[in-house]
Amino acid sequence: MRRLEGAEADRAHGFLAEATHVATSALCHRSRCGSVIVAGGKVIGRGANSPADGCALAECFKGALPAAFRSDRTCCVHAEQRAILDALRRHPNQVAGARLHFIRLDEHGQPAPAGAPYCTICSKMTQVAGISEFVLLHPEGITVYGADEYNRLSFRHADPATYRRNELAMSPFNPMPPPPPGSGDAELAMWGLSDLFSYMMVGGAAFFVVALVGVVIYSALPGTKRRDAAKAAAAQAVKDEKGRRRRAGDDDQRADDLAALEQLLDVRERKSLVAAMVKIHTRW
């Protein structure tokens, strides 16, 4: 889902205006809707909600159907359905990847902002036909949905609990069995936490593998080997220089020690000579 801006929004306004014009021909008693399908910047399909035979009914029988009626309760074919069928008849090779624009008119015949996606009939048909995007007019601006996203949101709006169960049941990593129909919020929450934890575990394992592969690739690069060799050579040079300086210091220390020893011996020799002379003088 994203908001359209700039030139793209201007073009969408033009196509929604076309859908508004199409909606004026709708034969539904409850609401008038229009839809156009656009491919390559051109309208390839148009549709307004009306009964299947294209003839107006005297009154809408939707409210007269019993509560136990299990099928589609609308008496009209939706504007989106008619636009898709029109495009498939006239431009069958351009439907895939096209964009559908939908508008609903208010009681004064003016475009009315749409609410959240909810029509699962049209969302499913849009996917089957291969239409890629769905455009609605929201109070915040023109919004485009991906067809898959629109379908998911429509089912979520129709029955949030069932949608959540189905969404969680499709998780590829959760080892827990899905909660049964009728499960409460607590069961769904526990399943959601398990699903989150499983994704975190898989994500952590994937990160570790990617990091390990990165280290291996970095180590195997020629430039890395050259840098490592240069670092080793520099470290060895520093070590050799420290050894040389240490040896030079030892040699200097030994020289100082020899000089001191020579000086000491010289002093002792002079003392011995003086003592001998004194002894001879005494004898004489």
ZADO-1210 file (C-alpha; in nm, 4 decimals, padded with zeros to 6 digits):
<atoms>
<atom x="00.0000" y="00.0000" z="00.0000" code="MET" pos="1"/>
<atom x="00.1307" y="00.3426" z="-00.0907" code="ARG" pos="2"/>
<atom x="00.0006" y="00.6916" z="-00.1507" code="ARG" pos="3"/>
<atom x="00.0267" y="00.8238" z="-00.5042" code="LEU" pos="4"/>
<atom x="00.1930" y="01.1609" z="-00.5502" code="GLU" pos="5"/>
<atom x="00.2913" y="01.3989" z="-00.8255" code="GLY" pos="6"/>
<atom x="00.2317" y="01.3059" z="-01.1868" code="ALA" pos="7"/>
<atom x="00.1254" y="00.9526" z="-01.0938" code="GLU" pos="8"/>
<atom x="-00.1477" y="01.0914" z="-00.8672" code="ALA" pos="9"/>
<atom x="-00.2613" y="01.3284" z="-01.1419" code="ASP" pos="10"/>
<atom x="-00.3010" y="01.0413" z="-01.3875" code="ARG" pos="11"/>
<atom x="-00.4885" y="00.8374" z="-01.1270" code="ALA" pos="12"/>
<atom x="-00.7249" y="01.1331" z="-01.0704" code="HIS" pos="13"/>
<atom x="-00.8031" y="01.1270" z="-01.4412" code="GLY" pos="14"/>
<atom x="-00.8849" y="00.7551" z="-01.4379" code="PHE" pos="15"/>
<atom x="-01.0964" y="00.7919" z="-01.1226" code="LEU" pos="16"/>
<atom x="-01.2868" y="01.0687" z="-01.3002" code="ALA" pos="17"/>
<atom x="-01.3518" y="00.8209" z="-01.5818" code="GLU" pos="18"/>
<atom x="-01.4691" y="00.5654" z="-01.3229" code="ALA" pos="19"/>
<atom x="-01.6967" y="00.8317" z="-01.1747" code="THR" pos="20"/>
<atom x="-01.8537" y="00.8883" z="-01.5164" code="HIS" pos="21"/>
<atom x="-01.9019" y="00.5112" z="-01.5576" code="VAL" pos="22"/>
<atom x="-02.0655" y="00.4912" z="-01.2125" code="ALA" pos="23"/>
<atom x="-02.3439" y="00.7256" z="-01.3212" code="THR" pos="24"/>
<atom x="-02.4775" y="00.4420" z="-01.5370" code="SER" pos="25"/>
<atom x="-02.5048" y="00.1980" z="-01.2446" code="ALA" pos="26"/>
<atom x="-02.8479" y="00.0425" z="-01.1901" code="LEU" pos="27"/>
<atom x="-02.8036" y="-00.0597" z="-00.8267" code="CYS" pos="28"/>
<atom x="-03.0629" y="00.0782" z="-00.5816" code="HIS" pos="29"/>
<atom x="-02.8229" y="00.0821" z="-00.2848" code="ARG" pos="30"/>
<atom x="-02.5075" y="00.2470" z="-00.4226" code="SER" pos="31"/>
<atom x="-02.3584" y="00.3416" z="-00.7544" code="ARG" pos="32"/>
<atom x="-02.0030" y="00.2291" z="-00.8243" code="CYS" pos="33"/>
<atom x="-01.7742" y="00.2476" z="-01.1244" code="GLY" pos="34"/>
<atom x="-01.4467" y="00.0846" z="-01.2177" code="SER" pos="35"/>
<atom x="-01.1956" y="00.1175" z="-01.4988" code="VAL" pos="36"/>
<atom x="-00.8980" y="-00.1030" z="-01.5773" code="ILE" pos="37"/>
<atom x="-00.5850" y="00.0660" z="-01.7130" code="VAL" pos="38"/>
<atom x="-00.2933" y="-00.0864" z="-01.9009" code="ALA" pos="39"/>
<atom x="-00.0213" y="00.1075" z="-02.0764" code="GLY" pos="40"/>
<atom x="-00.1845" y="00.4378" z="-01.9821" code="GLY" pos="41"/>
<atom x="-00.5116" y="00.3488" z="-02.1568" code="LYS" pos="42"/>
<atom x="-00.8484" y="00.2255" z="-02.0312" code="VAL" pos="43"/>
<atom x="-00.9047" y="-00.1333" z="-02.1460" code="ILE" pos="44"/>
<atom x="-01.2159" y="-00.2171" z="-01.9411" code="GLY" pos="45"/>
<atom x="-01.5133" y="-00.0393" z="-01.7815" code="ARG" pos="46"/>
<atom x="-01.7883" y="-00.1522" z="-01.5468" code="GLY" pos="47"/>
<atom x="-02.0706" y="-00.0261" z="-01.3232" code="ALA" pos="48"/>
<atom x="-02.2626" y="-00.2304" z="-01.0666" code="ASN" pos="49"/>
<atom x="-02.5898" y="-00.3493" z="-01.2168" code="SER" pos="50"/>
<atom x="-02.8019" y="-00.6672" z="-01.2289" code="PRO" pos="51"/>
<atom x="-02.6562" y="-00.9487" z="-01.4338" code="ALA" pos="52"/>
<atom x="-02.9003" y="-00.8997" z="-01.7242" code="ASP" pos="53"/>
<atom x="-02.8316" y="-00.5250" z="-01.7371" code="GLY" pos="54"/>
<atom x="-03.1903" y="-00.4362" z="-01.6535" code="CYS" pos="55"/>
<atom x="-03.2954" y="-00.2331" z="-01.3499" code="ALA" pos="56"/>
<atom x="-03.4934" y="-00.4146" z="-01.0833" code="LEU" pos="57"/>
<atom x="-03.8087" y="-00.2655" z="-00.9351" code="ALA" pos="58"/>
<atom x="-03.6456" y="-00.2922" z="-00.5924" code="GLU" pos="59"/>
<atom x="-03.3388" y="-00.4501" z="-00.4291" code="CYS" pos="60"/>
<atom x="-03.4156" y="-00.7932" z="-00.2865" code="PHE" pos="61"/>
<atom x="-03.0939" y="-00.8181" z="-00.0807" code="LYS" pos="62"/>
<atom x="-03.2720" y="-00.7304" z="00.2433" code="GLY" pos="63"/>
<atom x="-03.5578" y="-00.9716" z="00.1679" code="ALA" pos="64"/>
<atom x="-03.3358" y="-01.2794" z="00.1586" code="LEU" pos="65"/>
<atom x="-03.3582" y="-01.5063" z="00.4651" code="PRO" pos="66"/>
<atom x="-03.0760" y="-01.4924" z="00.7180" code="ALA" pos="67"/>
<atom x="-02.9884" y="-01.8559" z="00.6401" code="ALA" pos="68"/>
<atom x="-02.9204" y="-01.7743" z="00.2726" code="PHE" pos="69"/>
<atom x="-02.5674" y="-01.9065" z="00.2188" code="ARG" pos="70"/>
<atom x="-02.4677" y="-01.7596" z="-00.1197" code="SER" pos="71"/>
<atom x="-02.3869" y="-01.4094" z="-00.2436" code="ASP" pos="72"/>
<atom x="-02.6668" y="-01.1831" z="-00.1254" code="ARG" pos="73"/>
<atom x="-02.6122" y="-00.9025" z="-00.3763" code="THR" pos="74"/>
<atom x="-02.8456" y="-00.8784" z="-00.6716" code="CYS" pos="75"/>
<atom x="-02.5951" y="-00.6865" z="-00.8842" code="CYS" pos="76"/>
<atom x="-02.2696" y="-00.7788" z="-01.0495" code="VAL" pos="77"/>
<atom x="-02.0008" y="-00.5598" z="-00.8950" code="HIS" pos="78"/>
<atom x="-01.8399" y="-00.2797" z="-01.0916" code="ALA" pos="79"/>
<atom x="-01.4971" y="-00.4435" z="-01.0597" code="GLU" pos="80"/>
<atom x="-01.6323" y="-00.7734" z="-01.1954" code="GLN" pos="81"/>
<atom x="-01.7921" y="-00.6043" z="-01.4939" code="ARG" pos="82"/>
<atom x="-01.4740" y="-00.4085" z="-01.5698" code="ALA" pos="83"/>
<atom x="-01.2638" y="-00.7249" z="-01.5590" code="ILE" pos="84"/>
<atom x="-01.5048" y="-00.9112" z="-01.7867" code="LEU" pos="85"/>
<atom x="-01.5119" y="-00.6144" z="-02.0264" code="ASP" pos="86"/>
<atom x="-01.1319" y="-00.6027" z="-02.0411" code="ALA" pos="87"/>
<atom x="-01.1064" y="-00.9788" z="-02.0936" code="LEU" pos="88"/>
<atom x="-01.3518" y="-00.9564" z="-02.3850" code="ARG" pos="89"/>
<atom x="-01.1921" y="-00.6574" z="-02.5555" code="ARG" pos="90"/>
<atom x="-00.8226" y="-00.6733" z="-02.4584" code="HIS" pos="91"/>
<atom x="-00.7502" y="-01.0237" z="-02.3237" code="PRO" pos="92"/>
<atom x="-00.3743" y="-00.9917" z="-02.3740" code="ASN" pos="93"/>
<atom x="-00.3429" y="-00.6709" z="-02.1717" code="GLN" pos="94"/>
<atom x="-00.5243" y="-00.7649" z="-01.8512" code="VAL" pos="95"/>
<atom x="-00.2279" y="-00.9289" z="-01.6792" code="ALA" pos="96"/>
<atom x="-00.0353" y="-00.6625" z="-01.4875" code="GLY" pos="97"/>
<atom x="-00.3053" y="-00.3962" z="-01.5329" code="ALA" pos="98"/>
<atom x="-00.4288" y="-00.1565" z="-01.2634" code="ARG" pos="99"/>
<atom x="-00.7932" y="-00.1391" z="-01.1498" code="LEU" pos="100"/>
<atom x="-00.9445" y="00.1935" z="-01.0339" code="HIS" pos="101"/>
<atom x="-01.2621" y="00.1890" z="-00.8242" code="PHE" pos="102"/>
<atom x="-01.4934" y="00.4692" z="-00.7084" code="ILE" pos="103"/>
<atom x="-01.8238" y="00.4863" z="-00.5209" code="ARG" pos="104"/>
<atom x="-02.0683" y="00.7795" z="-00.5510" code="LEU" pos="105"/>
<atom x="-02.2464" y="00.9392" z="-00.2585" code="ASP" pos="106"/>
<atom x="-02.6147" y="01.0324" z="-00.2544" code="GLU" pos="107"/>
<atom x="-02.5333" y="01.3521" z="-00.4440" code="HIS" pos="108"/>
<atom x="-02.3497" y="01.1726" z="-00.7222" code="GLY" pos="109"/>
<atom x="-02.0060" y="01.2849" z="-00.6043" code="GLN" pos="110"/>
<atom x="-01.7040" y="01.0572" z="-00.5502" code="PRO" pos="111"/>
<atom x="-01.7040" y="00.9233" z="-00.1953" code="ALA" pos="112"/>
<atom x="-01.3842" y="00.8253" z="-00.0107" code="PRO" pos="113"/>
<atom x="-01.3490" y="00.4501" z="00.0258" code="ALA" pos="114"/>
<atom x="-01.2994" y="00.2636" z="00.3510" code="GLY" pos="115"/>
<atom x="-01.0735" y="-00.0333" z="00.4146" code="ALA" pos="116"/>
<atom x="-01.0732" y="-00.3126" z="00.1526" code="PRO" pos="117"/>
<atom x="-01.3508" y="-00.5604" z="00.2284" code="TYR" pos="118"/>
<atom x="-01.4941" y="-00.7147" z="-00.0893" code="CYS" pos="119"/>
<atom x="-01.3530" y="-01.0657" z="-00.1028" code="THR" pos="120"/>
<atom x="-01.5503" y="-01.1452" z="-00.4192" code="ILE" pos="121"/>
<atom x="-01.3707" y="-00.8797" z="-00.6233" code="CYS" pos="122"/>
<atom x="-01.0363" y="-00.9271" z="-00.4510" code="SER" pos="123"/>
<atom x="-01.0326" y="-01.2952" z="-00.5511" code="LYS" pos="124"/>
<atom x="-01.1455" y="-01.2254" z="-00.9067" code="MET" pos="125"/>
<atom x="-00.8778" y="-00.9577" z="-00.9423" code="THR" pos="126"/>
<atom x="-00.6104" y="-01.2106" z="-00.8479" code="GLN" pos="127"/>
<atom x="-00.7440" y="-01.4760" z="-01.0831" code="VAL" pos="128"/>
<atom x="-00.7556" y="-01.2314" z="-01.3750" code="ALA" pos="129"/>
<atom x="-00.3918" y="-01.1343" z="-01.3172" code="GLY" pos="130"/>
<atom x="-00.4520" y="-00.7681" z="-01.2338" code="ILE" pos="131"/>
<atom x="-00.1549" y="-00.6441" z="-01.0343" code="SER" pos="132"/>
<atom x="-00.2864" y="-00.3358" z="-00.8501" code="GLU" pos="133"/>
<atom x="-00.6042" y="-00.1906" z="-00.7032" code="PHE" pos="134"/>
<atom x="-00.6558" y="00.1854" z="-00.6672" code="VAL" pos="135"/>
<atom x="-00.8920" y="00.3473" z="-00.4142" code="LEU" pos="136"/>
<atom x="-00.9688" y="00.7051" z="-00.3172" code="LEU" pos="137"/>
<atom x="-00.9112" y="00.7440" z="00.0588" code="HIS" pos="138"/>
<atom x="-00.9540" y="01.0615" z="00.2663" code="PRO" pos="139"/>
<atom x="-00.5727" y="01.0769" z="00.2898" code="GLU" pos="140"/>
<atom x="-00.5348" y="01.0604" z="-00.0878" code="GLY" pos="141"/>
<atom x="-00.5287" y="00.8132" z="-00.3731" code="ILE" pos="142"/>
<atom x="-00.3887" y="00.4795" z="-00.2573" code="THR" pos="143"/>
<atom x="-00.2660" y="00.1835" z="-00.4582" code="VAL" pos="144"/>
<atom x="-00.2651" y="-00.1745" z="-00.3256" code="TYR" pos="145"/>
<atom x="-00.1017" y="-00.4830" z="-00.4651" code="GLY" pos="146"/>
<atom x="-00.3626" y="-00.7398" z="-00.5670" code="ALA" pos="147"/>
<atom x="-00.2361" y="-00.9958" z="-00.3137" code="ASP" pos="148"/>
<atom x="-00.2285" y="-00.7337" z="-00.0394" code="GLU" pos="149"/>
<atom x="-00.5803" y="-00.6180" z="-00.1263" code="TYR" pos="150"/>
<atom x="-00.7088" y="-00.9738" z="-00.1025" code="ASN" pos="151"/>
<atom x="-00.5464" y="-01.0313" z="00.2375" code="ARG" pos="152"/>
<atom x="-00.6825" y="-00.7052" z="00.3755" code="LEU" pos="153"/>
<atom x="-01.0308" y="-00.7852" z="00.2461" code="SER" pos="154"/>
<atom x="-01.0388" y="-01.1169" z="00.4304" code="PHE" pos="155"/>
<atom x="-00.8932" y="-00.9589" z="00.7431" code="ARG" pos="156"/>
<atom x="-01.1731" y="-00.7005" z="00.7407" code="HIS" pos="157"/>
<atom x="-01.4381" y="-00.9696" z="00.6844" code="ALA" pos="158"/>
<atom x="-01.3309" y="-01.1937" z="00.9741" code="ASP" pos="159"/>
<atom x="-01.0156" y="-01.0885" z="01.1632" code="PRO" pos="160"/>
<atom x="-00.9961" y="-01.4009" z="01.3813" code="ALA" pos="161"/>
<atom x="-01.0322" y="-01.6473" z="01.0941" code="THR" pos="162"/>
<atom x="-00.7883" y="-01.4472" z="00.8836" code="TYR" pos="163"/>
<atom x="-00.5333" y="-01.4539" z="01.1652" code="ARG" pos="164"/>
<atom x="-00.5682" y="-01.8314" z="01.2058" code="ARG" pos="165"/>
<atom x="-00.5167" y="-01.8857" z="00.8344" code="ASN" pos="166"/>
<atom x="-00.2240" y="-01.6443" z="00.8276" code="GLU" pos="167"/>
<atom x="-00.0527" y="-01.8223" z="01.1163" code="LEU" pos="168"/>
<atom x="-00.1281" y="-02.1684" z="00.9772" code="ALA" pos="169"/>
<atom x="00.0673" y="-02.0751" z="00.6632" code="MET" pos="170"/>
<atom x="00.3802" y="-01.9959" z="00.8655" code="SER" pos="171"/>
<atom x="00.6580" y="-02.2237" z="00.7321" code="PRO" pos="172"/>
<atom x="00.8626" y="-02.2284" z="01.0569" code="PHE" pos="173"/>
<atom x="00.6141" y="-02.2587" z="01.3438" code="ASN" pos="174"/>
<atom x="00.6244" y="-02.6137" z="01.4911" code="PRO" pos="175"/>
<atom x="00.3002" y="-02.5674" z="01.6878" code="MET" pos="176"/>
<atom x="-00.0282" y="-02.6874" z="01.5333" code="PRO" pos="177"/>
<atom x="-00.2626" y="-02.4016" z="01.4359" code="PRO" pos="178"/>
<atom x="-00.5344" y="-02.3073" z="01.6855" code="PRO" pos="179"/>
<atom x="-00.8731" y="-02.4612" z="01.6070" code="PRO" pos="180"/>
<atom x="-01.1699" y="-02.2549" z="01.4845" code="PRO" pos="181"/>
<atom x="-01.3353" y="-02.0642" z="01.7644" code="GLY" pos="182"/>
<atom x="-01.0076" y="-02.0118" z="01.9503" code="SER" pos="183"/>
<atom x="-00.9938" y="-01.7067" z="02.1706" code="GLY" pos="184"/>
<atom x="-00.7481" y="-01.4213" z="02.1754" code="ASP" pos="185"/>
<atom x="-00.5268" y="-01.6024" z="02.4286" code="ALA" pos="186"/>
<atom x="-00.4749" y="-01.9037" z="02.1988" code="GLU" pos="187"/>
<atom x="-00.4072" y="-01.6781" z="01.9017" code="LEU" pos="188"/>
<atom x="-00.1623" y="-01.4745" z="02.1093" code="ALA" pos="189"/>
<atom x="00.0291" y="-01.7864" z="02.2181" code="MET" pos="190"/>
<atom x="00.0454" y="-01.9052" z="01.8605" code="TRP" pos="191"/>
<atom x="00.1659" y="-01.5628" z="01.7534" code="GLY" pos="192"/>
<atom x="00.4447" y="-01.5662" z="02.0138" code="LEU" pos="193"/>
<atom x="00.5518" y="-01.9117" z="01.9000" code="SER" pos="194"/>
<atom x="00.5500" y="-01.7921" z="01.5413" code="ASP" pos="195"/>
<atom x="00.7598" y="-01.4871" z="01.6323" code="LEU" pos="196"/>
<atom x="01.0097" y="-01.7000" z="01.8266" code="PHE" pos="197"/>
<atom x="01.0440" y="-01.9461" z="01.5369" code="SER" pos="198"/>
<atom x="01.1121" y="-01.6603" z="01.2937" code="TYR" pos="199"/>
<atom x="01.3716" y="-01.5162" z="01.5340" code="MET" pos="200"/>
<atom x="01.5486" y="-01.8525" z="01.5573" code="MET" pos="201"/>
<atom x="01.5528" y="-01.8952" z="01.1819" code="VAL" pos="202"/>
<atom x="01.6659" y="-01.5351" z="01.1365" code="GLY" pos="203"/>
<atom x="01.9490" y="-01.5803" z="01.3886" code="GLY" pos="204"/>
<atom x="02.0675" y="-01.8976" z="01.2192" code="ALA" pos="205"/>
<atom x="02.0569" y="-01.7285" z="00.8803" code="ALA" pos="206"/>
<atom x="02.2570" y="-01.4328" z="01.0133" code="PHE" pos="207"/>
<atom x="02.5227" y="-01.6683" z="01.1553" code="PHE" pos="208"/>
<atom x="02.5540" y="-01.8547" z="00.8255" code="VAL" pos="209"/>
<atom x="02.5774" y="-01.5311" z="00.6266" code="VAL" pos="210"/>
<atom x="02.8417" y="-01.3937" z="00.8658" code="ALA" pos="211"/>
<atom x="03.0434" y="-01.7157" z="00.8438" code="LEU" pos="212"/>
<atom x="03.0295" y="-01.7159" z="00.4647" code="VAL" pos="213"/>
<atom x="03.1348" y="-01.3514" z="00.4652" code="GLY" pos="214"/>
<atom x="03.4397" y="-01.4263" z="00.6805" code="VAL" pos="215"/>
<atom x="03.5420" y="-01.7160" z="00.4544" code="VAL" pos="216"/>
<atom x="03.5031" y="-01.5058" z="00.1399" code="ILE" pos="217"/>
<atom x="03.6917" y="-01.2137" z="00.2933" code="TYR" pos="218"/>
<atom x="03.9765" y="-01.4419" z="00.3997" code="SER" pos="219"/>
<atom x="04.0007" y="-01.5898" z="00.0499" code="ALA" pos="220"/>
<atom x="04.0306" y="-01.2550" z="-00.1288" code="LEU" pos="221"/>
<atom x="04.3763" y="-01.1894" z="-00.2835" code="PRO" pos="222"/>
<atom x="04.3882" y="-00.8407" z="-00.1383" code="GLY" pos="223"/>
<atom x="04.3222" y="-00.9800" z="00.2085" code="THR" pos="224"/>
<atom x="04.6149" y="-01.2213" z="00.1813" code="LYS" pos="225"/>
<atom x="04.8460" y="-00.9412" z="00.0675" code="ARG" pos="226"/>
<atom x="04.7360" y="-00.7210" z="00.3557" code="ARG" pos="227"/>
<atom x="04.7854" y="-01.0043" z="00.6045" code="ASP" pos="228"/>
<atom x="05.1358" y="-01.0741" z="00.4654" code="ALA" pos="229"/>
<atom x="05.2249" y="-00.7053" z="00.4872" code="ALA" pos="230"/>
<atom x="05.1041" y="-00.6907" z="00.8478" code="LYS" pos="231"/>
<atom x="05.3096" y="-00.9995" z="00.9364" code="ALA" pos="232"/>
<atom x="05.6216" y="-00.8552" z="00.7713" code="ALA" pos="233"/>
<atom x="05.5776" y="-00.5259" z="00.9558" code="ALA" pos="234"/>
<atom x="05.5358" y="-00.7072" z="01.2872" code="ALA" pos="235"/>
<atom x="05.8504" y="-00.9111" z="01.2222" code="GLN" pos="236"/>
<atom x="06.0464" y="-00.5965" z="01.1341" code="ALA" pos="237"/>
<atom x="05.9403" y="-00.4350" z="01.4606" code="VAL" pos="238"/>
<atom x="06.0440" y="-00.7485" z="01.6499" code="LYS" pos="239"/>
<atom x="06.3865" y="-00.7572" z="01.4769" code="ASP" pos="240"/>
<atom x="06.4458" y="-00.3893" z="01.5508" code="GLU" pos="241"/>
<atom x="06.3674" y="-00.4409" z="01.9192" code="LYS" pos="242"/>
<atom x="06.6105" y="-00.7359" z="01.9272" code="GLY" pos="243"/>
<atom x="06.8827" y="-00.5335" z="01.7600" code="ARG" pos="244"/>
<atom x="06.8406" y="-00.2522" z="02.0066" code="ARG" pos="245"/>
<atom x="06.8446" y="-00.4939" z="02.2951" code="ARG" pos="246"/>
<atom x="07.1655" y="-00.6562" z="02.1684" code="ARG" pos="247"/>
<atom x="07.3257" y="-00.3153" z="02.1146" code="ALA" pos="248"/>
<atom x="07.2374" y="-00.2209" z="02.4702" code="GLY" pos="249"/>
<atom x="07.3930" y="-00.5433" z="02.6002" code="ASP" pos="250"/>
<atom x="07.7164" y="-00.4757" z="02.4068" code="ASP" pos="251"/>
<atom x="07.7347" y="-00.1239" z="02.5500" code="ASP" pos="252"/>
<atom x="07.6835" y="-00.2594" z="02.8991" code="GLN" pos="253"/>
<atom x="07.9567" y="-00.5178" z="02.8533" code="ARG" pos="254"/>
<atom x="08.1994" y="-00.2472" z="02.7294" code="ALA" pos="255"/>
<atom x="08.1245" y="-00.0361" z="03.0353" code="ASP" pos="256"/>
<atom x="08.1817" y="-00.3340" z="03.2617" code="ASP" pos="257"/>
<atom x="08.5228" y="-00.4103" z="03.0995" code="LEU" pos="258"/>
<atom x="08.6326" y="-00.0476" z="03.1314" code="ALA" pos="259"/>
<atom x="08.5419" y="-00.0477" z="03.4976" code="ALA" pos="260"/>
<atom x="08.7271" y="-00.3757" z="03.5497" code="LEU" pos="261"/>
<atom x="09.0371" y="-00.2445" z="03.3732" code="GLU" pos="262"/>
<atom x="09.0296" y="00.0682" z="03.5862" code="GLN" pos="263"/>
<atom x="09.0008" y="-00.1427" z="03.9008" code="LEU" pos="264"/>
<atom x="09.2948" y="-00.3650" z="03.8006" code="LEU" pos="265"/>
<atom x="09.5058" y="-00.0607" z="03.7203" code="ASP" pos="266"/>
<atom x="09.4428" y="00.0817" z="04.0650" code="VAL" pos="267"/>
<atom x="09.5348" y="-00.2477" z="04.2302" code="ARG" pos="268"/>
<atom x="09.8558" y="-00.2767" z="04.0284" code="GLU" pos="269"/>
<atom x="09.9657" y="00.0727" z="04.1336" code="ARG" pos="270"/>
<atom x="09.8967" y="-00.0057" z="04.4974" code="LYS" pos="271"/>
<atom x="10.0976" y="-00.3280" z="04.4730" code="SER" pos="272"/>
<atom x="10.3902" y="-00.1406" z="04.3122" code="LEU" pos="273"/>
<atom x="10.3954" y="00.1229" z="04.5859" code="VAL" pos="274"/>
<atom x="10.3871" y="-00.1450" z="04.8544" code="ALA" pos="275"/>
<atom x="10.6842" y="-00.3272" z="04.6965" code="ALA" pos="276"/>
<atom x="10.8908" y="-00.0070" z="04.6787" code="MET" pos="277"/>
<atom x="10.8218" y="00.0698" z="05.0426" code="VAL" pos="278"/>
<atom x="10.9303" y="-00.2802" z="05.1412" code="LYS" pos="279"/>
<atom x="11.2625" y="-00.2538" z="04.9455" code="ILE" pos="280"/>
<atom x="11.3329" y="00.0881" z="05.0888" code="HIS" pos="281"/>
<atom x="11.2800" y="-00.0445" z="05.4378" code="THR" pos="282"/>
<atom x="11.5259" y="-00.3289" z="05.3812" code="ARG" pos="283"/>
<atom x="11.7952" y="-00.0909" z="05.2627" code="TRP" pos="284"/>
</atoms>
